Amino acid sequence: MKTNTLLSIVLFGLFNAVIFGAGLILALGISQSATGTAIGIAISALFSIVVSAYLALHYAPRLRARHWRDQGKAPKPIWS
């Protein structure tokens, strides 16, 4: 597999967990009925899959050193 594909898979899992968790908290906190909660959880799951796939495909190339060499600048360390 290509490196970008592997990075996208890992990032998808991370983004999906965070976005779904936030949506789940909203769905459980806002809804008063069982039907509304079920619909909110389903919407949260679909939304998190779509958004996390987009974010993973967008951020995966930026995690590689090749991206920063092509831009003409080195990545800055976090601690600076």
mmCIF file of the N, C-alpha and C atoms, coordinates in Angstrom:
data_MODEL
# 
_entry.id   MODEL 
# 
loop_
_atom_site.group_PDB 
_atom_site.id 
_atom_site.type_symbol 
_atom_site.label_atom_id 
_atom_site.label_alt_id 
_atom_site.label_comp_id 
_atom_site.label_asym_id 
_atom_site.label_entity_id 
_atom_site.label_seq_id 
_atom_site.pdbx_PDB_ins_code 
_atom_site.Cartn_x 
_atom_site.Cartn_y 
_atom_site.Cartn_z 
_atom_site.occupancy 
_atom_site.B_iso_or_equiv 
_atom_site.pdbx_formal_charge 
_atom_site.auth_seq_id 
_atom_site.auth_comp_id 
_atom_site.auth_asym_id 
_atom_site.auth_atom_id 
_atom_site.pdbx_PDB_model_num 
ATOM 1   N N  . MET A 1 1  ? 0.834   -1.185 0.000  1.00 0.00 ? 1  MET A N  1 
ATOM 2   C CA . MET A 1 1  ? 0.000   0.000  0.000  1.00 0.00 ? 1  MET A CA 1 
ATOM 3   C C  . MET A 1 1  ? 0.875   1.244  0.000  1.00 0.00 ? 1  MET A C  1 
ATOM 4   N N  . LYS A 1 2  ? 0.295   2.289  -0.517 1.00 0.00 ? 2  LYS A N  1 
ATOM 5   C CA . LYS A 1 2  ? 1.026   3.540  -0.520 1.00 0.00 ? 2  LYS A CA 1 
ATOM 6   C C  . LYS A 1 2  ? 0.977   4.185  0.861  1.00 0.00 ? 2  LYS A C  1 
ATOM 7   N N  . THR A 1 3  ? 1.950   5.021  1.098  1.00 0.00 ? 3  THR A N  1 
ATOM 8   C CA . THR A 1 3  ? 2.055   5.680  2.396  1.00 0.00 ? 3  THR A CA 1 
ATOM 9   C C  . THR A 1 3  ? 0.860   6.593  2.654  1.00 0.00 ? 3  THR A C  1 
ATOM 10  N N  . ASN A 1 4  ? 0.426   7.311  1.632  1.00 0.00 ? 4  ASN A N  1 
ATOM 11  C CA . ASN A 1 4  ? -0.725  8.202  1.822  1.00 0.00 ? 4  ASN A CA 1 
ATOM 12  C C  . ASN A 1 4  ? -1.984  7.425  2.183  1.00 0.00 ? 4  ASN A C  1 
ATOM 13  N N  . THR A 1 5  ? -2.142  6.242  1.596  1.00 0.00 ? 5  THR A N  1 
ATOM 14  C CA . THR A 1 5  ? -3.309  5.417  1.908  1.00 0.00 ? 5  THR A CA 1 
ATOM 15  C C  . THR A 1 5  ? -3.270  4.959  3.360  1.00 0.00 ? 5  THR A C  1 
ATOM 16  N N  . LEU A 1 6  ? -2.123  4.511  3.814  1.00 0.00 ? 6  LEU A N  1 
ATOM 17  C CA . LEU A 1 6  ? -2.001  4.069  5.199  1.00 0.00 ? 6  LEU A CA 1 
ATOM 18  C C  . LEU A 1 6  ? -2.214  5.220  6.177  1.00 0.00 ? 6  LEU A C  1 
ATOM 19  N N  . LEU A 1 7  ? -1.657  6.373  5.863  1.00 0.00 ? 7  LEU A N  1 
ATOM 20  C CA . LEU A 1 7  ? -1.875  7.540  6.718  1.00 0.00 ? 7  LEU A CA 1 
ATOM 21  C C  . LEU A 1 7  ? -3.355  7.938  6.738  1.00 0.00 ? 7  LEU A C  1 
ATOM 22  N N  . SER A 1 8  ? -4.009  7.844  5.585  1.00 0.00 ? 8  SER A N  1 
ATOM 23  C CA . SER A 1 8  ? -5.432  8.180  5.521  1.00 0.00 ? 8  SER A CA 1 
ATOM 24  C C  . SER A 1 8  ? -6.269  7.234  6.367  1.00 0.00 ? 8  SER A C  1 
ATOM 25  N N  . ILE A 1 9  ? -5.927  5.948  6.364  1.00 0.00 ? 9  ILE A N  1 
ATOM 26  C CA . ILE A 1 9  ? -6.673  4.979  7.158  1.00 0.00 ? 9  ILE A CA 1 
ATOM 27  C C  . ILE A 1 9  ? -6.519  5.277  8.649  1.00 0.00 ? 9  ILE A C  1 
ATOM 28  N N  . VAL A 1 10 ? -5.308  5.568  9.070  1.00 0.00 ? 10 VAL A N  1 
ATOM 29  C CA . VAL A 1 10 ? -5.075  5.874  10.490 1.00 0.00 ? 10 VAL A CA 1 
ATOM 30  C C  . VAL A 1 10 ? -5.782  7.167  10.884 1.00 0.00 ? 10 VAL A C  1 
ATOM 31  N N  . LEU A 1 11 ? -5.670  8.186  10.052 1.00 0.00 ? 11 LEU A N  1 
ATOM 32  C CA . LEU A 1 11 ? -6.315  9.458  10.354 1.00 0.00 ? 11 LEU A CA 1 
ATOM 33  C C  . LEU A 1 11 ? -7.836  9.332  10.338 1.00 0.00 ? 11 LEU A C  1 
ATOM 34  N N  . PHE A 1 12 ? -8.366  8.504  9.440  1.00 0.00 ? 12 PHE A N  1 
ATOM 35  C CA . PHE A 1 12 ? -9.808  8.300  9.392  1.00 0.00 ? 12 PHE A CA 1 
ATOM 36  C C  . PHE A 1 12 ? -10.319 7.767  10.728 1.00 0.00 ? 12 PHE A C  1 
ATOM 37  N N  . GLY A 1 13 ? -9.627  6.799  11.280 1.00 0.00 ? 13 GLY A N  1 
ATOM 38  C CA . GLY A 1 13 ? -10.047 6.247  12.565 1.00 0.00 ? 13 GLY A CA 1 
ATOM 39  C C  . GLY A 1 13 ? -10.009 7.273  13.679 1.00 0.00 ? 13 GLY A C  1 
ATOM 40  N N  . LEU A 1 14 ? -8.969  8.089  13.688 1.00 0.00 ? 14 LEU A N  1 
ATOM 41  C CA . LEU A 1 14 ? -8.843  9.115  14.730 1.00 0.00 ? 14 LEU A CA 1 
ATOM 42  C C  . LEU A 1 14 ? -9.923  10.189 14.599 1.00 0.00 ? 14 LEU A C  1 
ATOM 43  N N  . PHE A 1 15 ? -10.080 10.710 13.384 1.00 0.00 ? 15 PHE A N  1 
ATOM 44  C CA . PHE A 1 15 ? -11.089 11.743 13.166 1.00 0.00 ? 15 PHE A CA 1 
ATOM 45  C C  . PHE A 1 15 ? -12.492 11.202 13.408 1.00 0.00 ? 15 PHE A C  1 
ATOM 46  N N  . ASN A 1 16 ? -12.743 9.977  12.966 1.00 0.00 ? 16 ASN A N  1 
ATOM 47  C CA . ASN A 1 16 ? -14.065 9.393  13.115 1.00 0.00 ? 16 ASN A CA 1 
ATOM 48  C C  . ASN A 1 16 ? -14.428 9.237  14.589 1.00 0.00 ? 16 ASN A C  1 
ATOM 49  N N  . ALA A 1 17 ? -13.498 8.801  15.398 1.00 0.00 ? 17 ALA A N  1 
ATOM 50  C CA . ALA A 1 17 ? -13.780 8.618  16.824 1.00 0.00 ? 17 ALA A CA 1 
ATOM 51  C C  . ALA A 1 17 ? -14.106 9.947  17.498 1.00 0.00 ? 17 ALA A C  1 
ATOM 52  N N  . VAL A 1 18 ? -13.352 10.964 17.190 1.00 0.00 ? 18 VAL A N  1 
ATOM 53  C CA . VAL A 1 18 ? -13.565 12.265 17.839 1.00 0.00 ? 18 VAL A CA 1 
ATOM 54  C C  . VAL A 1 18 ? -14.876 12.898 17.385 1.00 0.00 ? 18 VAL A C  1 
ATOM 55  N N  . ILE A 1 19 ? -15.133 12.890 16.080 1.00 0.00 ? 19 ILE A N  1 
ATOM 56  C CA . ILE A 1 19 ? -16.341 13.533 15.564 1.00 0.00 ? 19 ILE A CA 1 
ATOM 57  C C  . ILE A 1 19 ? -17.586 12.764 16.002 1.00 0.00 ? 19 ILE A C  1 
ATOM 58  N N  . PHE A 1 20 ? -17.526 11.425 15.962 1.00 0.00 ? 20 PHE A N  1 
ATOM 59  C CA . PHE A 1 20 ? -18.682 10.644 16.394 1.00 0.00 ? 20 PHE A CA 1 
ATOM 60  C C  . PHE A 1 20 ? -18.936 10.825 17.886 1.00 0.00 ? 20 PHE A C  1 
ATOM 61  N N  . GLY A 1 21 ? -17.895 10.889 18.683 1.00 0.00 ? 21 GLY A N  1 
ATOM 62  C CA . GLY A 1 21 ? -18.068 11.107 20.112 1.00 0.00 ? 21 GLY A CA 1 
ATOM 63  C C  . GLY A 1 21 ? -18.718 12.445 20.408 1.00 0.00 ? 21 GLY A C  1 
ATOM 64  N N  . ALA A 1 22 ? -18.287 13.479 19.718 1.00 0.00 ? 22 ALA A N  1 
ATOM 65  C CA . ALA A 1 22 ? -18.900 14.800 19.921 1.00 0.00 ? 22 ALA A CA 1 
ATOM 66  C C  . ALA A 1 22 ? -20.359 14.792 19.478 1.00 0.00 ? 22 ALA A C  1 
ATOM 67  N N  . GLY A 1 23 ? -20.643 14.148 18.362 1.00 0.00 ? 23 GLY A N  1 
ATOM 68  C CA . GLY A 1 23 ? -22.018 14.058 17.891 1.00 0.00 ? 23 GLY A CA 1 
ATOM 69  C C  . GLY A 1 23 ? -22.889 13.231 18.815 1.00 0.00 ? 23 GLY A C  1 
ATOM 70  N N  . LEU A 1 24 ? -22.316 12.191 19.382 1.00 0.00 ? 24 LEU A N  1 
ATOM 71  C CA . LEU A 1 24 ? -23.064 11.349 20.314 1.00 0.00 ? 24 LEU A CA 1 
ATOM 72  C C  . LEU A 1 24 ? -23.417 12.118 21.588 1.00 0.00 ? 24 LEU A C  1 
ATOM 73  N N  . ILE A 1 25 ? -22.487 12.892 22.076 1.00 0.00 ? 25 ILE A N  1 
ATOM 74  C CA . ILE A 1 25 ? -22.766 13.714 23.261 1.00 0.00 ? 25 ILE A CA 1 
ATOM 75  C C  . ILE A 1 25 ? -23.876 14.718 22.960 1.00 0.00 ? 25 ILE A C  1 
ATOM 76  N N  . LEU A 1 26 ? -23.828 15.330 21.765 1.00 0.00 ? 26 LEU A N  1 
ATOM 77  C CA . LEU A 1 26 ? -24.886 16.264 21.386 1.00 0.00 ? 26 LEU A CA 1 
ATOM 78  C C  . LEU A 1 26 ? -26.229 15.559 21.246 1.00 0.00 ? 26 LEU A C  1 
ATOM 79  N N  . ALA A 1 27 ? -26.235 14.391 20.597 1.00 0.00 ? 27 ALA A N  1 
ATOM 80  C CA . ALA A 1 27 ? -27.490 13.662 20.381 1.00 0.00 ? 27 ALA A CA 1 
ATOM 81  C C  . ALA A 1 27 ? -28.104 13.233 21.699 1.00 0.00 ? 27 ALA A C  1 
ATOM 82  N N  . LEU A 1 28 ? -27.295 12.773 22.625 1.00 0.00 ? 28 LEU A N  1 
ATOM 83  C CA . LEU A 1 28 ? -27.828 12.329 23.912 1.00 0.00 ? 28 LEU A CA 1 
ATOM 84  C C  . LEU A 1 28 ? -28.209 13.495 24.813 1.00 0.00 ? 28 LEU A C  1 
ATOM 85  N N  . GLY A 1 29 ? -27.542 14.616 24.643 1.00 0.00 ? 29 GLY A N  1 
ATOM 86  C CA . GLY A 1 29 ? -27.830 15.762 25.489 1.00 0.00 ? 29 GLY A CA 1 
ATOM 87  C C  . GLY A 1 29 ? -29.011 16.583 25.036 1.00 0.00 ? 29 GLY A C  1 
ATOM 88  N N  . ILE A 1 30 ? -29.248 16.645 23.743 1.00 0.00 ? 30 ILE A N  1 
ATOM 89  C CA . ILE A 1 30 ? -30.312 17.509 23.221 1.00 0.00 ? 30 ILE A CA 1 
ATOM 90  C C  . ILE A 1 30 ? -31.659 16.790 23.191 1.00 0.00 ? 30 ILE A C  1 
ATOM 91  N N  . SER A 1 31 ? -31.659 15.549 22.757 1.00 0.00 ? 31 SER A N  1 
ATOM 92  C CA . SER A 1 31 ? -32.912 14.843 22.522 1.00 0.00 ? 31 SER A CA 1 
ATOM 93  C C  . SER A 1 31 ? -33.596 14.436 23.822 1.00 0.00 ? 31 SER A C  1 
ATOM 94  N N  . GLN A 1 32 ? -34.936 14.510 23.809 1.00 0.00 ? 32 GLN A N  1 
ATOM 95  C CA . GLN A 1 32 ? -35.729 14.131 24.971 1.00 0.00 ? 32 GLN A CA 1 
ATOM 96  C C  . GLN A 1 32 ? -36.435 12.794 24.792 1.00 0.00 ? 32 GLN A C  1 
ATOM 97  N N  . SER A 1 33 ? -36.614 12.349 23.547 1.00 0.00 ? 33 SER A N  1 
ATOM 98  C CA . SER A 1 33 ? -37.338 11.104 23.294 1.00 0.00 ? 33 SER A CA 1 
ATOM 99  C C  . SER A 1 33 ? -36.390 10.043 22.741 1.00 0.00 ? 33 SER A C  1 
ATOM 100 N N  . ALA A 1 34 ? -36.816 8.795  22.808 1.00 0.00 ? 34 ALA A N  1 
ATOM 101 C CA . ALA A 1 34 ? -35.999 7.693  22.305 1.00 0.00 ? 34 ALA A CA 1 
ATOM 102 C C  . ALA A 1 34 ? -35.881 7.749  20.789 1.00 0.00 ? 34 ALA A C  1 
ATOM 103 N N  . THR A 1 35 ? -36.943 8.156  20.115 1.00 0.00 ? 35 THR A N  1 
ATOM 104 C CA . THR A 1 35 ? -36.905 8.256  18.650 1.00 0.00 ? 35 THR A CA 1 
ATOM 105 C C  . THR A 1 35 ? -35.944 9.355  18.218 1.00 0.00 ? 35 THR A C  1 
ATOM 106 N N  . GLY A 1 36 ? -35.987 10.471 18.886 1.00 0.00 ? 36 GLY A N  1 
ATOM 107 C CA . GLY A 1 36 ? -35.073 11.568 18.561 1.00 0.00 ? 36 GLY A CA 1 
ATOM 108 C C  . GLY A 1 36 ? -33.634 11.201 18.830 1.00 0.00 ? 36 GLY A C  1 
ATOM 109 N N  . THR A 1 37 ? -33.400 10.445 19.881 1.00 0.00 ? 37 THR A N  1 
ATOM 110 C CA . THR A 1 37 ? -32.039 10.000 20.185 1.00 0.00 ? 37 THR A CA 1 
ATOM 111 C C  . THR A 1 37 ? -31.522 9.046  19.124 1.00 0.00 ? 37 THR A C  1 
ATOM 112 N N  . ALA A 1 38 ? -32.372 8.124  18.680 1.00 0.00 ? 38 ALA A N  1 
ATOM 113 C CA . ALA A 1 38 ? -31.963 7.166  17.650 1.00 0.00 ? 38 ALA A CA 1 
ATOM 114 C C  . ALA A 1 38 ? -31.637 7.870  16.338 1.00 0.00 ? 38 ALA A C  1 
ATOM 115 N N  . ILE A 1 39 ? -32.458 8.830  15.972 1.00 0.00 ? 39 ILE A N  1 
ATOM 116 C CA . ILE A 1 39 ? -32.199 9.586  14.743 1.00 0.00 ? 39 ILE A CA 1 
ATOM 117 C C  . ILE A 1 39 ? -30.934 10.414 14.892 1.00 0.00 ? 39 ILE A C  1 
ATOM 118 N N  . GLY A 1 40 ? -30.729 11.011 16.054 1.00 0.00 ? 40 GLY A N  1 
ATOM 119 C CA . GLY A 1 40 ? -29.520 11.803 16.289 1.00 0.00 ? 40 GLY A CA 1 
ATOM 120 C C  . GLY A 1 40 ? -28.257 10.975 16.226 1.00 0.00 ? 40 GLY A C  1 
ATOM 121 N N  . ILE A 1 41 ? -28.305 9.764  16.754 1.00 0.00 ? 41 ILE A N  1 
ATOM 122 C CA . ILE A 1 41 ? -27.136 8.883  16.697 1.00 0.00 ? 41 ILE A CA 1 
ATOM 123 C C  . ILE A 1 41 ? -26.849 8.465  15.259 1.00 0.00 ? 41 ILE A C  1 
ATOM 124 N N  . ALA A 1 42 ? -27.895 8.167  14.493 1.00 0.00 ? 42 ALA A N  1 
ATOM 125 C CA . ALA A 1 42 ? -27.702 7.789  13.086 1.00 0.00 ? 42 ALA A CA 1 
ATOM 126 C C  . ALA A 1 42 ? -27.122 8.939  12.271 1.00 0.00 ? 42 ALA A C  1 
ATOM 127 N N  . ILE A 1 43 ? -27.631 10.130 12.503 1.00 0.00 ? 43 ILE A N  1 
ATOM 128 C CA . ILE A 1 43 ? -27.100 11.304 11.794 1.00 0.00 ? 43 ILE A CA 1 
ATOM 129 C C  . ILE A 1 43 ? -25.656 11.559 12.200 1.00 0.00 ? 43 ILE A C  1 
ATOM 130 N N  . SER A 1 44 ? -25.364 11.395 13.468 1.00 0.00 ? 44 SER A N  1 
ATOM 131 C CA . SER A 1 44 ? -24.001 11.581 13.953 1.00 0.00 ? 44 SER A CA 1 
ATOM 132 C C  . SER A 1 44 ? -23.043 10.576 13.317 1.00 0.00 ? 44 SER A C  1 
ATOM 133 N N  . ALA A 1 45 ? -23.477 9.337  13.180 1.00 0.00 ? 45 ALA A N  1 
ATOM 134 C CA . ALA A 1 45 ? -22.627 8.317  12.575 1.00 0.00 ? 45 ALA A CA 1 
ATOM 135 C C  . ALA A 1 45 ? -22.357 8.619  11.101 1.00 0.00 ? 45 ALA A C  1 
ATOM 136 N N  . LEU A 1 46 ? -23.391 8.961  10.350 1.00 0.00 ? 46 LEU A N  1 
ATOM 137 C CA . LEU A 1 46 ? -23.204 9.274  8.931  1.00 0.00 ? 46 LEU A CA 1 
ATOM 138 C C  . LEU A 1 46 ? -22.351 10.523 8.735  1.00 0.00 ? 46 LEU A C  1 
ATOM 139 N N  . PHE A 1 47 ? -22.617 11.534 9.542  1.00 0.00 ? 47 PHE A N  1 
ATOM 140 C CA . PHE A 1 47 ? -21.850 12.776 9.448  1.00 0.00 ? 47 PHE A CA 1 
ATOM 141 C C  . PHE A 1 47 ? -20.380 12.539 9.765  1.00 0.00 ? 47 PHE A C  1 
ATOM 142 N N  . SER A 1 48 ? -20.108 11.751 10.789 1.00 0.00 ? 48 SER A N  1 
ATOM 143 C CA . SER A 1 48 ? -18.724 11.515 11.177 1.00 0.00 ? 48 SER A CA 1 
ATOM 144 C C  . SER A 1 48 ? -17.980 10.719 10.106 1.00 0.00 ? 48 SER A C  1 
ATOM 145 N N  . ILE A 1 49 ? -18.632 9.775  9.438  1.00 0.00 ? 49 ILE A N  1 
ATOM 146 C CA . ILE A 1 49 ? -17.971 9.010  8.379  1.00 0.00 ? 49 ILE A CA 1 
ATOM 147 C C  . ILE A 1 49 ? -17.609 9.916  7.214  1.00 0.00 ? 49 ILE A C  1 
ATOM 148 N N  . VAL A 1 50 ? -18.548 10.747 6.790  1.00 0.00 ? 50 VAL A N  1 
ATOM 149 C CA . VAL A 1 50 ? -18.301 11.620 5.631  1.00 0.00 ? 50 VAL A CA 1 
ATOM 150 C C  . VAL A 1 50 ? -17.227 12.659 5.940  1.00 0.00 ? 50 VAL A C  1 
ATOM 151 N N  . VAL A 1 51 ? -17.344 13.325 7.063  1.00 0.00 ? 51 VAL A N  1 
ATOM 152 C CA . VAL A 1 51 ? -16.402 14.398 7.393  1.00 0.00 ? 51 VAL A CA 1 
ATOM 153 C C  . VAL A 1 51 ? -15.014 13.849 7.698  1.00 0.00 ? 51 VAL A C  1 
ATOM 154 N N  . SER A 1 52 ? -14.940 12.726 8.393  1.00 0.00 ? 52 SER A N  1 
ATOM 155 C CA . SER A 1 52 ? -13.624 12.181 8.713  1.00 0.00 ? 52 SER A CA 1 
ATOM 156 C C  . SER A 1 52 ? -12.924 11.631 7.474  1.00 0.00 ? 52 SER A C  1 
ATOM 157 N N  . ALA A 1 53 ? -13.668 11.112 6.515  1.00 0.00 ? 53 ALA A N  1 
ATOM 158 C CA . ALA A 1 53 ? -13.046 10.674 5.264  1.00 0.00 ? 53 ALA A CA 1 
ATOM 159 C C  . ALA A 1 53 ? -12.449 11.866 4.517  1.00 0.00 ? 53 ALA A C  1 
ATOM 160 N N  . TYR A 1 54 ? -13.188 12.961 4.455  1.00 0.00 ? 54 TYR A N  1 
ATOM 161 C CA . TYR A 1 54 ? -12.662 14.165 3.805  1.00 0.00 ? 54 TYR A CA 1 
ATOM 162 C C  . TYR A 1 54 ? -11.415 14.687 4.523  1.00 0.00 ? 54 TYR A C  1 
ATOM 163 N N  . LEU A 1 55 ? -11.490 14.780 5.834  1.00 0.00 ? 55 LEU A N  1 
ATOM 164 C CA . LEU A 1 55 ? -10.349 15.304 6.593  1.00 0.00 ? 55 LEU A CA 1 
ATOM 165 C C  . LEU A 1 55 ? -9.130  14.396 6.475  1.00 0.00 ? 55 LEU A C  1 
ATOM 166 N N  . ALA A 1 56 ? -9.340  13.095 6.500  1.00 0.00 ? 56 ALA A N  1 
ATOM 167 C CA . ALA A 1 56 ? -8.220  12.161 6.395  1.00 0.00 ? 56 ALA A CA 1 
ATOM 168 C C  . ALA A 1 56 ? -7.536  12.290 5.040  1.00 0.00 ? 56 ALA A C  1 
ATOM 169 N N  . LEU A 1 57 ? -8.311  12.380 3.981  1.00 0.00 ? 57 LEU A N  1 
ATOM 170 C CA . LEU A 1 57 ? -7.714  12.519 2.650  1.00 0.00 ? 57 LEU A CA 1 
ATOM 171 C C  . LEU A 1 57 ? -7.049  13.877 2.463  1.00 0.00 ? 57 LEU A C  1 
ATOM 172 N N  . HIS A 1 58 ? -7.526  14.869 3.172  1.00 0.00 ? 58 HIS A N  1 
ATOM 173 C CA . HIS A 1 58 ? -6.940  16.209 3.067  1.00 0.00 ? 58 HIS A CA 1 
ATOM 174 C C  . HIS A 1 58 ? -5.628  16.327 3.853  1.00 0.00 ? 58 HIS A C  1 
ATOM 175 N N  . TYR A 1 59 ? -5.568  15.726 5.045  1.00 0.00 ? 59 TYR A N  1 
ATOM 176 C CA . TYR A 1 59 ? -4.414  15.901 5.916  1.00 0.00 ? 59 TYR A CA 1 
ATOM 177 C C  . TYR A 1 59 ? -3.312  14.865 5.717  1.00 0.00 ? 59 TYR A C  1 
ATOM 178 N N  . ALA A 1 60 ? -3.595  13.734 5.106  1.00 0.00 ? 60 ALA A N  1 
ATOM 179 C CA . ALA A 1 60 ? -2.580  12.689 4.962  1.00 0.00 ? 60 ALA A CA 1 
ATOM 180 C C  . ALA A 1 60 ? -1.351  13.151 4.169  1.00 0.00 ? 60 ALA A C  1 
ATOM 181 N N  . PRO A 1 61 ? -1.502  13.815 3.037  1.00 0.00 ? 61 PRO A N  1 
ATOM 182 C CA . PRO A 1 61 ? -0.291  14.253 2.317  1.00 0.00 ? 61 PRO A CA 1 
ATOM 183 C C  . PRO A 1 61 ? 0.537   15.275 3.086  1.00 0.00 ? 61 PRO A C  1 
ATOM 184 N N  . ARG A 1 62 ? -0.098  16.046 3.943  1.00 0.00 ? 62 ARG A N  1 
ATOM 185 C CA . ARG A 1 62 ? 0.628   17.071 4.696  1.00 0.00 ? 62 ARG A CA 1 
ATOM 186 C C  . ARG A 1 62 ? 1.497   16.485 5.792  1.00 0.00 ? 62 ARG A C  1 
ATOM 187 N N  . LEU A 1 63 ? 1.306   15.231 6.140  1.00 0.00 ? 63 LEU A N  1 
ATOM 188 C CA . LEU A 1 63 ? 2.110   14.600 7.181  1.00 0.00 ? 63 LEU A CA 1 
ATOM 189 C C  . LEU A 1 63 ? 3.421   14.035 6.650  1.00 0.00 ? 63 LEU A C  1 
ATOM 190 N N  . ARG A 1 64 ? 3.627   14.134 5.368  1.00 0.00 ? 64 ARG A N  1 
ATOM 191 C CA . ARG A 1 64 ? 4.839   13.587 4.766  1.00 0.00 ? 64 ARG A CA 1 
ATOM 192 C C  . ARG A 1 64 ? 5.863   14.693 4.531  1.00 0.00 ? 64 ARG A C  1 
ATOM 193 N N  . ALA A 1 65 ? 7.119   14.343 4.625  1.00 0.00 ? 65 ALA A N  1 
ATOM 194 C CA . ALA A 1 65 ? 8.189   15.324 4.427  1.00 0.00 ? 65 ALA A CA 1 
ATOM 195 C C  . ALA A 1 65 ? 8.229   15.817 2.980  1.00 0.00 ? 65 ALA A C  1 
ATOM 196 N N  . ARG A 1 66 ? 7.766   14.985 2.050  1.00 0.00 ? 66 ARG A N  1 
ATOM 197 C CA . ARG A 1 66 ? 7.769   15.373 0.640  1.00 0.00 ? 66 ARG A CA 1 
ATOM 198 C C  . ARG A 1 66 ? 6.939   16.628 0.412  1.00 0.00 ? 66 ARG A C  1 
ATOM 199 N N  . HIS A 1 67 ? 5.841   16.755 1.113  1.00 0.00 ? 67 HIS A N  1 
ATOM 200 C CA . HIS A 1 67 ? 4.984   17.934 0.977  1.00 0.00 ? 67 HIS A CA 1 
ATOM 201 C C  . HIS A 1 67 ? 5.753   19.196 1.350  1.00 0.00 ? 67 HIS A C  1 
ATOM 202 N N  . TRP A 1 68 ? 6.487   19.143 2.429  1.00 0.00 ? 68 TRP A N  1 
ATOM 203 C CA . TRP A 1 68 ? 7.187   20.329 2.903  1.00 0.00 ? 68 TRP A CA 1 
ATOM 204 C C  . TRP A 1 68 ? 8.385   20.650 2.030  1.00 0.00 ? 68 TRP A C  1 
ATOM 205 N N  . ARG A 1 69 ? 9.029   19.636 1.448  1.00 0.00 ? 69 ARG A N  1 
ATOM 206 C CA . ARG A 1 69 ? 10.124  19.910 0.513  1.00 0.00 ? 69 ARG A CA 1 
ATOM 207 C C  . ARG A 1 69 ? 9.593   20.577 -0.742 1.00 0.00 ? 69 ARG A C  1 
ATOM 208 N N  . ASP A 1 70 ? 8.428   20.156 -1.218 1.00 0.00 ? 70 ASP A N  1 
ATOM 209 C CA . ASP A 1 70 ? 7.839   20.760 -2.410 1.00 0.00 ? 70 ASP A CA 1 
ATOM 210 C C  . ASP A 1 70 ? 7.419   22.201 -2.163 1.00 0.00 ? 70 ASP A C  1 
ATOM 211 N N  . GLN A 1 71 ? 7.053   22.506 -0.943 1.00 0.00 ? 71 GLN A N  1 
ATOM 212 C CA . GLN A 1 71 ? 6.654   23.866 -0.606 1.00 0.00 ? 71 GLN A CA 1 
ATOM 213 C C  . GLN A 1 71 ? 7.853   24.791 -0.422 1.00 0.00 ? 71 GLN A C  1 
ATOM 214 N N  . GLY A 1 72 ? 9.038   24.232 -0.279 1.00 0.00 ? 72 GLY A N  1 
ATOM 215 C CA . GLY A 1 72 ? 10.235  25.031 -0.132 1.00 0.00 ? 72 GLY A CA 1 
ATOM 216 C C  . GLY A 1 72 ? 10.528  25.468 1.284  1.00 0.00 ? 72 GLY A C  1 
ATOM 217 N N  . LYS A 1 73 ? 9.868   24.883 2.256  1.00 0.00 ? 73 LYS A N  1 
ATOM 218 C CA . LYS A 1 73 ? 10.136  25.235 3.644  1.00 0.00 ? 73 LYS A CA 1 
ATOM 219 C C  . LYS A 1 73 ? 10.039  23.981 4.491  1.00 0.00 ? 73 LYS A C  1 
ATOM 220 N N  . ALA A 1 74 ? 10.836  23.952 5.516  1.00 0.00 ? 74 ALA A N  1 
ATOM 221 C CA . ALA A 1 74 ? 10.859  22.782 6.415  1.00 0.00 ? 74 ALA A CA 1 
ATOM 222 C C  . ALA A 1 74 ? 9.743   22.913 7.441  1.00 0.00 ? 74 ALA A C  1 
ATOM 223 N N  . PRO A 1 75 ? 9.183   21.800 7.892  1.00 0.00 ? 75 PRO A N  1 
ATOM 224 C CA . PRO A 1 75 ? 8.167   21.889 8.946  1.00 0.00 ? 75 PRO A CA 1 
ATOM 225 C C  . PRO A 1 75 ? 8.769   22.363 10.251 1.00 0.00 ? 75 PRO A C  1 
ATOM 226 N N  . LYS A 1 76 ? 8.018   23.169 10.972 1.00 0.00 ? 76 LYS A N  1 
ATOM 227 C CA . LYS A 1 76 ? 8.496   23.676 12.251 1.00 0.00 ? 76 LYS A CA 1 
ATOM 228 C C  . LYS A 1 76 ? 8.231   22.645 13.338 1.00 0.00 ? 76 LYS A C  1 
ATOM 229 N N  . PRO A 1 77 ? 9.177   22.455 14.243 1.00 0.00 ? 77 PRO A N  1 
ATOM 230 C CA . PRO A 1 77 ? 8.903   21.560 15.360 1.00 0.00 ? 77 PRO A CA 1 
ATOM 231 C C  . PRO A 1 77 ? 7.810   22.128 16.260 1.00 0.00 ? 77 PRO A C  1 
ATOM 232 N N  . ILE A 1 78 ? 7.133   21.263 16.946 1.00 0.00 ? 78 ILE A N  1 
ATOM 233 C CA . ILE A 1 78 ? 6.025   21.686 17.803 1.00 0.00 ? 78 ILE A CA 1 
ATOM 234 C C  . ILE A 1 78 ? 6.513   22.540 18.961 1.00 0.00 ? 78 ILE A C  1 
ATOM 235 N N  . TRP A 1 79 ? 7.682   22.213 19.468 1.00 0.00 ? 79 TRP A N  1 
ATOM 236 C CA . TRP A 1 79 ? 8.174   22.880 20.682 1.00 0.00 ? 79 TRP A CA 1 
ATOM 237 C C  . TRP A 1 79 ? 8.789   24.237 20.431 1.00 0.00 ? 79 TRP A C  1 
ATOM 238 N N  . SER A 1 80 ? 8.855   24.707 19.192 1.00 0.00 ? 80 SER A N  1 
ATOM 239 C CA . SER A 1 80 ? 9.480   26.014 18.955 1.00 0.00 ? 80 SER A CA 1 
ATOM 240 C C  . SER A 1 80 ? 8.457   27.126 18.940 1.00 0.00 ? 80 SER A C  1 
# 
